[in-house]
Each structure stands twice: as C-alpha cells, then as structure tokens.
Amino acid sequence: MIPLSVPHIFDSEKNYVQDCLETGWVSSAGKYVDAFEESIRSFTGIEHSCAVMNGTSGLHLALTALGITHNDCVLTNNLTFVATLNSISYTGAEPILVDVKPDTWQIDLELLENWLKINTIKYKDKTVLIDSKKVIKAIVPVYVMGNAYDVFGLQRIAKEYNLKIIEDSTEALGTKINSTHAGNFGDIGVFSFNGNKIITTGGGGMIVSKNKSLISTIRHLSTTAKTDPLNYFHDEIGYNYRLVNVLAAIGLGQMENIQAILNKKQMIFKNYKENLSPLHINFQATDKNVDWNHWMVSIKTKESEKLREYLDKKDIQTRPFWTPMNELPMFKDLTYISLNNVSKELFNSCTSIPCSFDLTSEEQWIIIESINTFFNDVIK
Ligand SMILES: *Cc1c(COP(=O)(O)O)cnc(C)c1O
C-alpha cells in the first residue's frame, strides 16, 4: 500500500530522544520544550510561543485566553477537521458555520460580510445577533490544506465587527502570505504536530502570538494555573495541556529538516499538477500572494468515490474530504451561512492522494498513471 501521508523520522530526532531517555528528562520539564518553542518562533517570526499536547488543546486554550465563553458566538469554517468545532464547543460558545469558496476552498469572506451586515447590529463596541441577542466575539479561520484564506480581508472584517481572530494554522506551518508566516495575522495562531501534519511530534501543538501577555496567560492555563509550586496554590481552573520534553525533542529534530520537507512537498504537488489530466481534475487554487506549504494534495473530480475505489484496488491509499460540519449530528442545528453549499460539493468531489515525504518518484508515477488510466479507460 502506498500510504496517504506518513511521517519521516530523521537522525536528529533519534539523537535528541535518546538524550532525553538517558538523562531521565522525559516529562514536562527540560530543555527541548524551550528549544522547540524557540525554533518555531524563529521559523515563523512570531515573537511568543507555548508548546501544548496537540492542536485541539491549543485552540481551546487560545479561545479561553481571549475570554470566549458560554453564550458567545464564534464564526468558523463549515469545511474543516472536526477539532476546530470541538475546541470552540469546549468553551461553551456556539459556533456559526461559514461556507467556503469553490476555487481556493477557503472561508468565503464576501458571503460572511453580507451576512453580518444583515443579521447583526452594533451595541457599544459589540457585534450582536439580531435574533438571539448573542454576541459574536471571535472568528476561527482555517488554512484549509495549508493553503491560505484572504488574511487581509479577514483583518478588515474583524476590525469592523470587533472580532478576535484565532488562526487555525494547524495545517499551515511553512505557509506565507506576502512573505509573512501563517499564524501572524490574528491575535493568536495554533499549529499542530499530529502524525500526518507537515512536521510531527507524534502528537503536539504550538500556540503563537505577538502578544506576550496572552502567551503567559496561556502558559499559566496549560500548567494547572499554578502560582505557587511549593504550596500547590492555583488561582483558577487550569488545564494539563503542556507538551512533554521527549515529544518536543522529536519536534526540534523535525524543525531542523523542515526546509527539506517543504521542498519535497512542493515537488510532489508540481509533479501531480503537470501530469494529471486537466480535463478531469481540478486542483485547489492559490491566491497570488500566497506561498503555501503543499501539505496535502487533494484533487477535485466528478468521479471521486469511484476513483477512490479504483485506487484502493491498486493499493494506493486515498481519503475523501472532511464531512462538512453542518452534517455532523452534534452540529447540524448550528447556523450555517451558505448560498450554494460549496462545502458539500467539495466533500462529494475531492480526494486526497499520497504525498508523504518518503514518496518515491516511481511510486508517484504509478499513482499518476493509475489516475490517468481511470479517467481515460476505466470509466469511459
Ligand atoms: C489537525 C487539525 C486540528 C487539530 O490538531 P490535533 O493536533 O490533531 O489536535 C485542528 N484543525 C485542523 C483544521 C486540523 O487539520
């Protein structure tokens, strides 16, 4: 089986983990957590960072630190991985779902702005829903597939409607807009180092912000809100969300190799784009000022499901797009801002194909030929 997307472990990770094991520094204290946080800061140019146990807990803490709580509303993508919605739900806030654009597959800001104009009023400096009287406090835009949404358009809307921005940049490590790194465009950004992300720590996450005091609040909350370690004094309900040293050691090793990973991802995408028939296949579009990390290759076709069955028989692993959030039982009653339900159309027509760092050019040729054969011979 050619896998969809699996991690590659380099030598540095092995050496750093060995160091943790030999010195006994395997848990929540140790130099690798600091070094890993620093490596993300210097790579992204975002001044402050706090490592956490995964992207989901990172989003949860980011929302909590910004004061999002019961009775608030938070705007987010209808087409995303469920963790985005889960993290909003943990705070007690109500997500409002926004459809995506058919070309870039990113949050549709024109649609959102028109909806805000009609459905909200300004009261003091708050954006209040006319129907429910609830306050919309924040937006969590997602970098879908690591590609970018219109960050400047969103900043403008957020300013006008007084919304906090938490960038779900979990898929976007390495992505830049006008040479500025993803995660930089809101109040807080969150990266994930889950097994299938651009780099991995097995499981892990990083919260980043230009705002020093937000990150110190987040660090405090992530370590049981302890103010006096000796007397076990905690000044609020905290969490145990921090990343352990042994996993940060893996992260530091991965970061030393991130340029090689990004180069390979870009090459894989380019090969697919040049060799898959444009008659049958569309790729995710990229805005002009975006330099994206090519984290995942997903192709849009009319025969998505049949293609997946065919490739499965050829021992090539694929995945459909995420089921849109408004179709999941726990989120089906949420407000969904949409005209044409683009989320559903993308769900029905997109298939992710293998794009691991270790994918060989022979394997990629097998995949390309299989897909072209499927369209030229099989379904004819
Ligand atoms: C991976 C991912 C997350 C969550 O990250 P974990 O580290 O798996 O908790 C959140 N949002 C999106 C869009 C993701 O792809």
The ligand as an SDF file (V2000), in Angstrom:
LIG
                    3D

 15 15  0  0  0  0  0  0  0  0999 V2000
   -5.0540   18.6460   12.7040 C   0  0  0  0  0  0  0  0  0  0  0  0
   -6.0620   19.7030   12.8170 C   0  0  0  0  0  0  0  0  0  0  0  0
   -6.5040   20.1870   14.0600 C   0  0  0  0  0  0  0  0  0  0  0  0
   -6.1590   19.6040   15.3810 C   0  0  0  0  0  0  0  0  0  0  0  0
   -4.8810   19.2630   15.6340 O   0  0  0  0  0  0  0  0  0  0  0  0
   -4.5430   17.9950   16.5730 P   0  0  0  0  0  0  0  0  0  0  0  0
   -3.0980   18.1920   16.8410 O   0  0  0  0  0  0  0  0  0  0  0  0
   -4.8420   16.7740   15.7810 O   0  0  0  0  0  0  0  0  0  0  0  0
   -5.3690   18.1060   17.8040 O   0  0  0  0  0  0  0  0  0  0  0  0
   -7.3890   21.2630   14.0700 C   0  0  0  0  0  0  0  0  0  0  0  0
   -7.8430   21.8090   12.9290 N   0  0  0  0  0  0  0  0  0  0  0  0
   -7.4800   21.3430   11.7250 C   0  0  0  0  0  0  0  0  0  0  0  0
   -8.0030   22.0220   10.5020 C   0  0  0  0  0  0  0  0  0  0  0  0
   -6.5940   20.2700   11.6120 C   0  0  0  0  0  0  0  0  0  0  0  0
   -6.2590   19.8080   10.4080 O   0  0  0  0  0  0  0  0  0  0  0  0
  1  2  1  0
  2  3  1  0
  2 14  2  0
  3  4  1  0
  3 10  2  0
  4  5  1  0
  5  6  1  0
  6  7  2  0
  6  8  1  0
  6  9  1  0
 10 11  1  0
 11 12  2  0
 12 13  1  0
 12 14  1  0
 14 15  1  0
M  END
$$$$
